[in-house]
Amino acid sequence: MNKFIFILVPVLIIIYHCGSNENIVNNNNNEPSDYVKIFTAESGVNKFEVYSKSSVNFIYGYNELGFKVFINNTEQNQGFVKWIPTMYHGIGGPSHSIPVPDKYNFDADKNLFTGYAVFIMYDTAAFWAADFNCNDQVYADSVNFVLHYSSKTKIIGWDNSNLQKTFMLTLIEPSAPRVGLNTLDMMLHSTIDMSTYTEINDAEMMIRPWMESMGHGSSNNVDPAWISPSQIQGNS
């Protein structure tokens, strides 16, 4: 089993960021229990509504999402939604997807098909489109949308040449670690082609905070451990 050692410093390294810092939004605009409608995709008499618990827009980084589906104006309340976003670097240029679950299953308590998306790159020269699917029966394809920048996003990516995989570690919260004890929630994914991503739940991790300028770290840290699908938690 691979061991990943993460060094936490006052500001974590942010990678996969291209372009300017325009359209800055806060990752935590809404209360934790709130979902707000941020986007609608229509195909004939069918409609997909996208809701977010993370912001009022699709944002660079972690997004907690929900979907409502209407077929002939009738809201659907069973089954699943599949949502596949793709980033295109210009017409005819390279493209890639992002970490999303295979399916967004219906949550009766929230009356939404729920899940997440991790937008791993922000580039003002690129554009985004997504395919929507409800129960493999109703579709809305290649629907364009806009991604907004978030200054609080923290994503670390690295290549493992032995495994021939790229790994993505996404910090969910806190968005700004503070002095003292922090409970860290994060997600870990791997990919071999930047098109499909696998959630990792068996990685052995170690937290080693280090203050480079003072030449020392901190004690009493709790190494991250997997607690639920896509979620890893530790203390530092």
C-alpha positions as CSV (number, residue, x, y, z in Angstrom):
1,M,0.0,0.0,0.0
2,N,1.3,3.4,-0.9
3,K,2.0,5.9,1.8
4,F,1.2,9.6,1.0
5,I,2.9,12.2,3.2
6,F,1.2,15.6,3.1
7,I,2.9,18.8,4.4
8,L,0.4,21.4,5.6
9,V,1.6,24.9,5.7
10,P,-0.4,28.1,6.4
11,V,-1.4,28.3,2.7
12,L,-1.7,25.1,0.8
13,I,-0.4,24.9,-2.7
14,I,-3.1,25.4,-5.4
15,I,-2.4,23.8,-8.7
16,Y,-4.2,23.4,-12.0
17,H,-5.1,27.1,-12.1
18,C,-4.8,29.0,-15.4
19,G,-6.1,32.4,-16.3
20,S,-7.1,35.4,-14.2
21,N,-8.9,35.7,-10.9
22,E,-12.1,37.2,-12.2
23,N,-15.5,36.2,-11.0
24,I,-14.3,35.4,-7.5
25,V,-16.9,33.8,-5.3
26,N,-16.9,32.4,-1.8
27,N,-17.0,28.6,-1.3
28,N,-19.3,29.0,1.6
29,N,-22.0,31.5,0.5
30,N,-24.8,29.4,1.7
31,E,-25.7,27.8,5.0
32,P,-24.7,24.0,5.2
33,S,-28.3,22.9,4.8
34,D,-29.1,25.1,1.9
35,Y,-29.2,24.2,-1.8
36,V,-29.8,27.0,-4.3
37,K,-30.7,26.6,-8.0
38,I,-27.7,27.6,-10.1
39,F,-28.4,26.3,-13.6
40,T,-31.1,24.8,-15.8
41,A,-30.7,22.6,-18.9
42,E,-33.6,22.0,-21.2
43,S,-34.2,19.5,-24.0
44,G,-37.6,19.7,-25.5
45,V,-40.3,19.1,-22.9
46,N,-37.7,17.8,-20.4
47,K,-35.6,19.8,-17.9
48,F,-32.7,19.3,-15.6
49,E,-32.2,21.8,-12.7
50,V,-28.9,22.0,-10.9
51,Y,-28.7,23.0,-7.3
52,S,-25.6,23.7,-5.2
53,K,-24.8,23.7,-1.5
54,S,-21.4,25.2,-2.1
55,S,-22.0,28.4,-4.0
56,V,-24.4,30.3,-6.2
57,N,-22.4,29.2,-9.3
58,F,-20.4,26.2,-10.5
59,I,-17.0,26.9,-8.9
60,Y,-13.4,25.8,-9.3
61,G,-12.8,23.1,-6.7
62,Y,-15.3,21.1,-4.7
63,N,-19.1,21.5,-5.4
64,E,-21.8,19.7,-3.5
65,L,-24.6,19.4,-6.0
66,G,-28.2,18.3,-6.3
67,F,-30.4,17.8,-9.4
68,K,-34.1,18.0,-10.1
69,V,-35.5,16.4,-13.2
70,F,-38.8,17.2,-14.9
71,I,-40.2,15.0,-17.7
72,N,-43.2,16.5,-19.5
73,N,-43.4,18.9,-16.5
74,T,-43.6,16.0,-14.0
75,E,-40.8,15.9,-11.4
76,Q,-38.9,12.6,-11.0
77,N,-38.3,11.2,-7.6
78,Q,-36.6,7.8,-8.1
79,G,-33.6,6.4,-9.8
80,F,-30.5,8.3,-10.7
81,V,-28.9,11.1,-12.7
82,K,-25.7,10.9,-14.6
83,W,-23.9,14.2,-15.2
84,I,-20.6,14.3,-17.2
85,P,-18.9,17.7,-17.5
86,T,-16.1,18.3,-20.0
87,M,-13.6,21.1,-20.2
88,Y,-12.6,22.0,-23.8
89,H,-9.3,24.0,-24.4
90,G,-10.5,25.6,-27.6
91,I,-12.3,24.3,-30.6
92,G,-10.6,21.1,-31.7
93,G,-8.2,21.4,-28.7
94,P,-7.6,18.9,-25.9
95,S,-10.4,18.1,-23.5
96,H,-10.8,16.4,-20.1
97,S,-13.4,15.6,-17.5
98,I,-13.4,15.9,-13.7
99,P,-14.1,13.8,-10.6
100,V,-17.8,13.1,-10.3
101,P,-19.7,10.1,-9.0
102,D,-20.9,7.5,-11.4
103,K,-24.5,8.3,-10.4
104,Y,-26.3,10.9,-8.5
105,N,-28.9,8.9,-6.6
106,F,-32.2,10.3,-5.4
107,D,-32.2,11.5,-1.7
108,A,-35.8,11.6,-0.5
109,D,-34.9,13.7,2.5
110,K,-33.5,16.4,0.3
111,N,-35.8,15.8,-2.7
112,L,-32.8,15.9,-4.9
113,F,-30.5,13.6,-6.8
114,T,-27.3,14.4,-4.8
115,G,-23.6,14.1,-5.2
116,Y,-20.5,16.2,-5.9
117,A,-18.2,17.5,-8.6
118,V,-14.6,18.6,-8.3
119,F,-13.6,21.1,-10.9
120,I,-9.8,20.6,-11.0
121,M,-8.9,23.4,-13.4
122,Y,-9.9,27.0,-14.0
123,D,-8.9,28.6,-17.4
124,T,-10.5,31.7,-18.9
125,A,-9.6,30.5,-22.4
126,A,-11.4,27.2,-22.0
127,F,-15.2,26.4,-22.1
128,W,-17.3,23.8,-20.4
129,A,-20.2,21.6,-21.6
130,A,-22.0,18.7,-19.9
131,D,-24.2,15.7,-20.7
132,F,-27.3,15.1,-18.6
133,N,-29.0,11.7,-18.2
134,C,-31.9,10.5,-16.0
135,N,-32.3,6.8,-15.6
136,D,-30.7,6.2,-19.0
137,Q,-34.0,7.3,-20.6
138,V,-34.0,11.1,-20.8
139,Y,-31.0,13.1,-22.0
140,A,-29.7,16.6,-22.6
141,D,-26.4,16.6,-24.3
142,S,-23.5,19.1,-24.7
143,V,-25.1,21.9,-22.6
144,N,-22.7,24.8,-22.1
145,F,-22.2,26.3,-18.7
146,V,-19.8,28.8,-17.0
147,L,-17.3,28.0,-14.3
148,H,-16.4,30.7,-11.7
149,Y,-13.2,31.1,-9.8
150,S,-12.9,30.5,-6.1
151,S,-9.8,31.9,-4.2
152,K,-10.4,29.4,-1.4
153,T,-10.0,26.2,-3.5
154,K,-7.1,23.9,-2.5
155,I,-6.3,21.0,-4.8
156,I,-3.0,19.1,-5.0
157,G,-2.2,16.8,-7.9
158,W,0.7,14.6,-8.6
159,D,1.8,11.9,-11.0
160,N,2.9,8.4,-10.0
161,S,5.1,7.1,-12.7
162,N,5.2,3.6,-11.3
163,L,1.4,3.2,-11.2
164,Q,1.0,5.4,-14.3
165,K,-1.8,7.3,-12.6
166,T,-2.5,10.9,-11.6
167,F,-3.8,11.5,-8.1
168,M,-6.0,14.5,-7.0
169,L,-6.4,15.4,-3.3
170,T,-9.1,18.0,-2.7
171,L,-9.6,19.8,0.6
172,I,-13.3,20.2,1.3
173,E,-13.0,22.1,4.6
174,P,-11.9,24.1,6.3
175,S,-11.3,26.5,3.4
176,A,-8.8,28.4,5.6
177,P,-6.9,26.3,8.2
178,R,-6.3,28.3,11.4
179,V,-3.8,28.2,14.2
180,G,-4.8,25.3,16.6
181,L,-6.6,22.1,16.0
182,N,-8.2,21.7,12.5
183,T,-10.5,18.9,11.5
184,L,-9.8,18.3,7.8
185,D,-12.2,16.8,5.3
186,M,-10.8,15.9,2.0
187,M,-11.3,13.6,-1.1
188,L,-8.8,11.5,-3.0
189,H,-9.2,10.4,-6.7
190,S,-7.0,8.8,-9.2
191,T,-7.1,8.8,-13.0
192,I,-5.2,7.2,-15.9
193,D,-6.6,9.4,-18.7
194,M,-8.1,12.5,-17.1
195,S,-11.5,11.3,-18.4
196,T,-12.6,8.9,-15.7
197,Y,-11.7,9.1,-12.0
198,T,-11.7,6.5,-9.3
199,E,-12.5,7.4,-5.6
200,I,-9.7,6.1,-3.3
201,N,-10.8,4.7,0.1
202,D,-7.8,2.5,1.0
203,A,-4.8,5.0,0.9
204,E,-2.6,5.1,4.0
205,M,-2.0,8.8,4.8
206,M,0.2,10.8,7.1
207,I,-0.1,14.4,8.1
208,R,3.1,16.2,8.9
209,P,2.6,20.0,9.3
210,W,5.8,21.9,8.9
211,M,6.8,25.5,9.3
212,E,9.7,25.9,6.9
213,S,10.9,29.3,8.3
214,M,11.1,28.1,11.8
215,G,12.3,24.6,11.1
216,H,9.7,22.7,13.1
217,G,6.3,21.0,12.9
218,S,3.5,20.3,15.3
219,S,2.5,17.4,17.4
220,N,-0.7,15.6,18.3
221,N,-1.9,15.2,14.7
222,V,-4.4,12.5,13.7
223,D,-3.6,10.9,10.4
224,P,-6.4,11.0,7.8
225,A,-8.7,8.0,7.5
226,W,-11.5,7.1,5.1
227,I,-14.9,7.7,6.7
228,S,-17.4,7.6,3.9
229,P,-17.5,7.5,0.1
230,S,-15.0,10.1,-1.2
231,Q,-14.4,11.6,2.2
232,I,-11.2,11.4,4.3
233,Q,-10.9,13.0,7.7
234,G,-7.9,13.9,9.9
235,N,-6.9,16.4,12.5
236,S,-3.9,18.8,12.6
